[in-house]
Amino acid sequence: FDQSQRLAERVGSTEFQTIALYHKARSNRKLGLFEDAIDNLFDASELALDDKDYEYLINVNNQLGLIFKEIEKYDKAIEHYYRAFKYKSELKNFNRFAGTAYLNIADTYLLKGDIVAAEENFLKAIDNKLLDGDVKKLCIC
């Protein structure tokens, strides 16, 4: 990933830098290197924002949410999942992201012990997955 990132920097492609940082962060997360993953994602977020790459901004915030949930910083996780909605008007296919975001929010509320908020967000996830037609993810709910 470091070589990919250096190559992207050399050719001046912020899009490829964003992709390299995002995937490096996912690898770091799997290795348990959460602080490194968070740093990678914040860097990727800045590049994606500069490029107005809203799909990557949504994915980056989802990954940040997953990391914060994993390290039991539930409020920060929920904050990042909700950041995805900031870019709702920029994407025509936002429903496919919204359902996943609501599902992640619900799961995090469940871990916090807030059953009411969890149920509200599970229902929103179901509504969005029905609109999107993603039956496999609907079954998770």
N, C-alpha and C positions, 0 to 999 in steps of 0.2 A: 504494500500500500504506500509505503514511503517513496518507492521508486515511481509509482504512478503519480503520486502527488507532485514530485519534483518535475516529472515530465510535463504534467499539466501546467505547472508554474512556468516552465521554460517556454512552452508554446503560447502562454498567455491565455489559456482557457479557464475561466472561472467555473464554467459548467463542469468540466472534468475534475477540477479541484474539489468542487462540492461533492461530486460522486465519490471521489477517492476518500475524502474525509468521512463521508457518511458510512461507507463500507468499512473503513478502518475503525470507526466508532462501534459498529456492530460486532466486529471481531474482538475489540477490546472488551466490550460488554460480555461476550461469551467467555473471555479469559478471566473475567472478574476484575478487570482494570477499569473500574467505574469512573474514577476521576479523569483518567485519560479519555475515556469515551465521551464524557460530558464536555471536556475541552474541545474534542474533535467536532462534536455536534454544534457547539456554539460557534466555532469557526465556520462550519458548513452553513449554518444559519445566516451568518453575515454575508457570505458569498451568494447564497440563494436569494437573499433579500435584495442585494445589489443587482442581481440578474432578473429580479421579479419572477423567480421560479417558484410559484406558489405551491405546486405539487410537492417539491422537495421541502419547502418550509413546513408543510403539513406532516410529511414523513419524518422530518427531523424532530419536530415537536412530539410526535408520537413516540419516537425512540427515546427522547428525553423523559417522557412520561413513564415508559417501561422501565428505564433505569432507576428513576426516583422511586417507583413502586417497589422494585426489587431491593432497594436499600432502605425500604420502609420510611421514605419521606413522602407520605401519601398526599399531603397538601400540595407539595411542589409537583407531584405527578399529575394531580387533577388540574392544576394551573396550566401545565404544558398541554394536556389533552384539549383543554378548552381553547388554547391559542390557535388550534387548527381552525376554529370557527371564524377567526379573524379574516381568513382568506376565502370564506364561503362564496362571496360574490365574484371572485376571480376565476372560479372553476365551474364549468357546466356540469361536470360529473361529480359534484361534491358529495352527493348522497352516498356514494360508495365509501368515502372517507368518514362521513358523519356517523354511519352505523358502527364502524369500527371504533371511532372515538367514544361514542356513547357506551359501547360495550366495555371499553377499557376504563372509562369513568365509573361505570357501575361496579365493575370488579374491584376497583380501588376503594370505593365507598364500602363495599362488602368487607374488605380487609380491615377498614377502619371501624367496622361494626355499626355503620349507619345504614340499616336495612331499608328505611324509607327512601333515602336518596338513591340507594342501589336499585331498588325496584323502579323508581321513576326513570332512571337512565337505562335500565334493561328494556323497559317499554318503549323508550325513544329509539333504542337500538333495533328493536323488532320492527317498529314503524319504518325506519330508514332502510333496513334490509329488505322489507317487503317492497318498498318503492324501487329498490335497486335490483331486486330479484335474486339476491345472493342467498340461496337456500341453505348452503353448507354452513355459513356463519350464523344464519338464523337458528339452526339446530343447536348451536352452542348456547344460545340464550335459554 
